[in-house]
């Protein structure tokens, strides 16, 4: 792409030879173990290369598991140094499969499962009001809002109050005070309105109240440690900040009404989001709805554990019933009043749909979560796949959307419905 057009569209530079910026972890790719023809994962990877060529993502990671085996584990581009406004003198750091990336809102899937695990342990009843565990939350008319409503984006507090200083995000006591004082837009749970940041802080407070420990310690004890994760932490330690991939606001600057939706959902314009998410204070904080950090392989591993019914490498992480409750649809398909899109939610997951849904065609049984619009992490029991596509750009509306949609479509095409699910579809 011509340099003038690239600057106008706010894109990173793309080399002609993609192999020169591609990292393949061939030692952990095993399509032969599941009798998968080599051309199947290669077709999916070509769709990732097409997305990379759009220039909106300086770096991309992909991990894809089929029937429990990882068949794709690759990265392309740079973790830093090739952003639209990075100086030419800045070193370009290659993106590898080991580079930690912020999951942003895909963090919600993990935080939600922790809450369901609390319920399994008998420490929380998700149908209880939040105020049962944290009485101070009852103020300003929030006495009846339940933990389940928060998980399913029906809690009535979708955003932090306007004009809140951004520093509040890493001051958990101050943001809790603001949320306790906030007046809900509704309390009956009838309407869906995506809680981009707020819900995570509420869930954190409940978890820490009933366990007497921090949410990151609970994550480490019951999930991260038992599953052998290297990263997979809320935020990242100061000593590892140089390892963390940078975030870039790429693509055309959003205009009204898209800019209004972005501000409504994220609490700031896209430039502010870039600045904040690259701030070490954000990167080191604990923000349960938005700053879990790890690799594509680790998130794919997490969703594979859910596909396995709560087990990983023969170890029980949670019960199968807990998984079923976490992915059970709650309420009907509705237009989300924050994102202004039709959505299906469980208590913590974004769900697919038939004839087409967020996770592709005939994805009725799929569940997962998107991170800052572009990171796609999901599992589909009807195809026996777990997928994690991470990237470092966050374009909103732009020329990359067909390529992103084509990636999801290609995954579904290359991994068709299992016979028993095809029969169900025909019967329906």
C-alpha positions, 0 to 999 in steps of 0.5 A: 500500500502506498505510504500516503494511503497508509498514513491516511488510513492509519495503518502499519507497514506490511512487508511483501514477504510475509514469511519474513515476519511469520513465527511458526511453532511447528513443534506444537502443531499436530494436525496428524494426530487428529487425521487432519489434512495439512491444507485445512490449517493452511487455509485458515492461516491464509485468512489470517495473512489476509487480515494482516495485509489490511495493515490494521494489526501490527501483530497477530497470534493464532492458536486453534485446537481441533479435537483437543489437539493444537493444529495451528500455533503461529504469529505474524508481524511485530509486538511493537515498533511497527505502529502507524505512528512509531518512529522509524528509529524505534526497533521492531520487535517480532511477534512470537507465540510466546509474546503476552498480549492484553485480552481486553474484554475477552478477560470477562470470560475468565472472570465469569468462570471464576464466579461460577467456580465460586458458586460450585464451591458454595461460596456464592449464590449467583441469584443473590443480590450483590448487596447480600455480600457487599451491603454498601452496593445497595445504595441509590436503588441497587439493592435487588441487582443480582450477581447473575444480572451483572454476569449477563450484562443486565445489571443496569450499570453499564458505564462508569459516571461521565467525566470520571478521571481515567486514573480511577481505573487503577484505584479499586477503592475509588471506583468501588465508591463510584459504583456504589453511588451510581444510580442504575438505569434499571434494576429488573434485568429486562434489558441487555446493556453491555458492561464494558468495565463496571461489571468486572469490578463488582464481581471482583469485590464479591469474590474478594469478600467471600474468599478473603483473598485477592481475585488474582490469587484465586485465579492463580490457585484454581485456574492458572496454576493447575493449568500450567499457564506462564502468563494469564494474569490480571495485568502484568508485573513491572519486570515483564512490561517490556515483554507485553505487546503494545496496543494501537488505535488503527484504521480510520478515526471513528465518526458519529454515530460510531464514535458515540457508541465507542465513547458510550461503551469504553468511556473515551475516544479511541485515541484515549483508549490507546493511550490508557492501555499503553500506560504502565499503570493500566498494564500493572493494575487488576482490571477483571473485565479488561486487562487479563494478559497472556498468549493465544495458546493460553486462551485457547487452552482455557476454552479447550478446558471448557470443551472438555467439561472442566478438565485439563490434562486429566485434572479436574478444574471445575465440574461439568455442571459449572461449565454448562451453567456458564454457557447456558443462554440467559434471555432472548436475542436482544439489541444490546443498548450499549453496542447497538447490536443484536446479542445473545449472552449467557452469564458471562459468555457471548453466544453464537447463533443459527443460521449465523451468529458472532462465531460464524454460520451454524454456531448455535452452540458456540461460546466465547468472548470478543476483546476490544472488537477485534480479538476473537476467542471462542469454542464450538462444541458442534465443531470440537474446536477452540480458537484464539485470535489475538491482535494488537490493533483496534480499528473500529469500522474499516476495510479490515472487516471483510477479512475478519469476517472471512477468517471466522467463516473460513474456520467454520468452513474448514471445521464443519459441524460434527455428524451428530450436530448436522443431524440435529440441524436437519431435524430442526 
